[in-house]
Amino acid sequence: MKIFSNFDTRFREKVLSRQRERFHDDEILILQRSRYHLYFRVFLHLFWYSVFFLVLLSILLYYLESYETIVIALISLVFFPILWFRVGHKLLKYLYDFTIVTPNSIFTYKQKGILYSVMKEIPTNRIRSIQVSRNTFLENAFSYGTINIHADYVENPHFEEDDESAFVIGLTYVDDPLKAKNKISDICFHK
């Protein structure tokens, strides 16, 4: 379903079908966000925001009994935009962010919201390093982590290197990041 020009729910399938025309399935790696992103960043946040909303609502209704309709309306007007921007945004990232690795390039797509998305493609001959990190207890316990793919930026050394740089592809909530890194290396460097 295409809602806006930069929000197409079938975009991943379109990009993948183009890559399958050029490469065999064993030469293509698709990375998506781990289910732990859904559990920890969507469901857990939804739970805590709902608990906070219900506690706040019950306290206000207890003290302001005669204004219960107004209180419910005002709290809902504040709660639902917060819920959308904090939880809905993370759900969009879980559903629509992806990275496709092929022998020629690494393509990543990040849905930042309904009206904002970011796409990057780095040719494999420009890749200089692949960094894997698992910094928290949860990342180590559930075997997910972050992979940063750094490209050569010798031609433009004045750019800062960060996750939004054109020279870095940052992937968060990747299942078994060391295995994914090894697969990326096999596809990109062992032609």
N, C-alpha and C positions, 0 to 999 in steps of 0.2 A: 504494500500500500504506500503510495507516495502522497504525503501530506503537503510538504513544501519542497522546493527544488533541492534542498540539502537534507531532507529527512525522508529517506526511502527505506522502508523496512525490508526490502528485498535486495538492497545494495550489495551485501556480502555475497549472495548467490550470483549476482551479475559479474562481480569482480572475479569470483572463483571460476565461473564458467569460461571467462576469457583466459585465465591461467591454465585451465585444463585443456584448452585447445593447443597450447604451446608445450606443456610439460606432462609427464606421466604423474600418476597419483603419488608415487613414492618420492617424487622430487618436489612435492608441495607440502608445506606444513602450515596448518591453520591454528593460530593461537587465539583463544578467547579467555575472558575472565573466568576464574575459578568459581565453583559453586560457593566457596567460602566468602566471596565478595557479596553474593546474594544473602548469605546467612548473617554475616557480621556487619555489613554496611547498609543493607536494605531492611531485612526482617528485624534485626536487633534495634536499629534506630526507630523503625516504625513502632515497635513495642514500647520503647522508652518515651517517645513523643506522645503516644496514646495514653500511657500511664500518667504522664505529666498533665496532659489535657484533662483527663478525668478527675485527677486530684484537684487541679485548679478550679475546674467547673463545680465540683462538689463543695469546695470551700466557699466559693462565691455564691452559690445557690443557698448555702446554709445561712450566710450573713445577709444576703439580699433577696429574701424569699419573694417579696412583692415585685421584683423586677426580673423574674426568671427568664422570660422570653427575650428581653433585651440582653441579659447576661449571656445566654446561650448564643444569640446571634453575634454579639461582639467577640466572644471567645472563638467561635467558629470562623469568623472573618479573619482573625489573626492566625488560628491554627492551620487552616487549610493551605494558605500560601507557604507557610513554613514547611508543612508536610510535603508540598510539591517540590519546593526548591531543595530541601535536604534529603528527602527519600526518593521522590520521583526522578530526580536528576541521577541518583546513583543506580536506580533501576534501569534507566535508559543506557547508562554506561555498561551495565551487566548484559543487557540484551543486544546492544548494537556495536560495541567496540570489538575490533578484531585486527589481527595482523596475519598477513599471508607471506610466507617465505618461499622463494623460488631460487633456482640457481642464478638468475639474473638480477633479482632485486628483493628488497624487503618493503612491503607496502603495509602501512598501518592506517586505520581509520578510527577516529575517536568522536563519538557523538557527545558534544558538550551541552546540548540542550536541543529543544525543538528547532531553534533558529540558528544554531551555531555548531559547526562540525569542523574537524581538522583532519586533513589527509597528508601523509608524507610517504615518499618513496625514495629509498636509498639504493643505488646500484651496489651489487655485492663487491665489486672491485674497489669501492670506496670505504668499506667497513674496515676499521682498524682494531676495534676491541669489542668484546661482549662481556659485560659485567653482570654477575649474579649476586643478589643479596637477599638474605633472610635475617632480619634484624630483631624480630620480636619473638616472644615465647609462642604465640599463636602460629606464626609463620613456620617455626621449627616443628611444632607439635603436629600441625596439619599438612606439612610439606607443600607450602606454596610460598611464593616470593616475588621479587622484582627482577626484571632483566632490562638492562640498559645497553643498547647497541649504539656504539660511537662510530661516527664516520670521519673520514679525513677532511679536515677543514683548513688545510695549509693555504689554500688560495684566499681565504677570508679569515685570518687569525684574530681579527679584532672582535669577532662575535663571541659572546659568552656561551659557555656550554651548560645547558640545563635541559629539563624535560621538554620544554617548548621550543628549543632550538631546532633549526633545520638540520643539525648535524647529530642529533640524538633521538633515537626512538626509545621511549620509556614504556615498558610493559609492566603493569602491576597486577597482582593477584593471578600469577601464572602457576598452574599446577606443576609440581615437580620441576622447578626451574633449572636444575642442573641437567636433567634429562633433556629438557627443551633446548637448553644452550648447546648441548652436544649435537642434537638433531639439526639446529641452525648451522653449526659449524660444518657438519657433514654435508648439508645441502649447498652451502655457500662457498666452501673452500676446497672441497674434494670433488672437483668436476671430472 
